[in-house]
Amino acid sequence: MNISVANIETLKLADAEAVLKDVAAELRADKVVPYLGPGLLALGAPAIPVTPEDLSVFFGTKVALPKRAKGNCWAAAQHIESMKHRNTVSALMAEAFGPEVPPLPFHTFLAGLPLALIVDTWYDGAMRAALAGRADWGEAQGITRAGIGEDRWYRFYDSAGTESDRATAEGWKTVLYKPHGSAAPARNWLISDADYVEVLTEIDIQTPIPDVVKNRRTERSFLFLGCRFHDQMLRTYARQISKRSRAPHFAIVDEATLTKNELRFLLTHAITPIAMPLPKALDVIMSA
């Protein structure tokens, strides 16, 4: 197939709302893993960066960035780490994601479902806050391996925010997976290029992904919400986290901003694009 942005017309569903209602039924039945991107948070206008580009702008207000790092939060963080030490990067991330982010109605909706796995790819604590009324869940977070002196790729935290272990994680009803880390409860950050060097070397063989995540995705498909795939880092994580799961997958997309690379990614990895405004899609899912 000759892939171009114009081909999105051939991918638009004849009845997108009806298809999304079917996906919502699968979600309620715990047959779909919600994969949350920062675009979801943007609906609530929180006081934190809500895109990688926004985060790069934030870094640029604190440190003068070279041209190559502008617009790229990972390169920006690497420049700051190289010039001013890792502690500066950690402090800036804590500042950027320090403001509390209240859960959106959709976070609360997900917290009320019997889901085995929720993937949340941004650094905020909104999904954790939505789950706070339950005690049967826990969180797996990606961590930087730089300077920790341990052969670990991730850490586990129970519902109270206390560090836990993989054996306990297997017994949680719901696992919240934050592959890039999070402000809560312990400020783990995967953000600089150096943080990702080993991860991207190993991720194809799945080593950095917790076993509990790999086990729970096997018989489930993925629903991507508030996600963009216009950067290789974002595509790599989405591909590897959803690897060996049940296709087809679905993604809510903005037809106006969808790029050629994003469309190619969706087609290649059996992700059906649903061209629908995100607020409308969330309403359909919650009311189905």
Secondary structure, 3 states (H helix, E strand, C coil): CCCCHHHHHHHCCCCHHHHHHHHHHHHHCCCEEEEECCCCHHHHCCCCCCCHHHHHHHHHHHCCCCHHHCCCHHHHHHHHHHHHCHHHHHHHHHHHCCCCCCCCHHHHHHHCCCCCEEEECCCCCHHHHHHHHCCCEEEEEECCCCCCCCCCCEEEEECCCCEECHHHHCCCCEEEEECCEECCCCCEECCCHHHHHHHHHHHHHCCCCCHHHHHHHCCCEEEEECCCCCCHHHHHHHHHHCCCCCCCEEEEECCCCCCHHHHHHHHHCCEEEEECCHHHHHHHHHHC
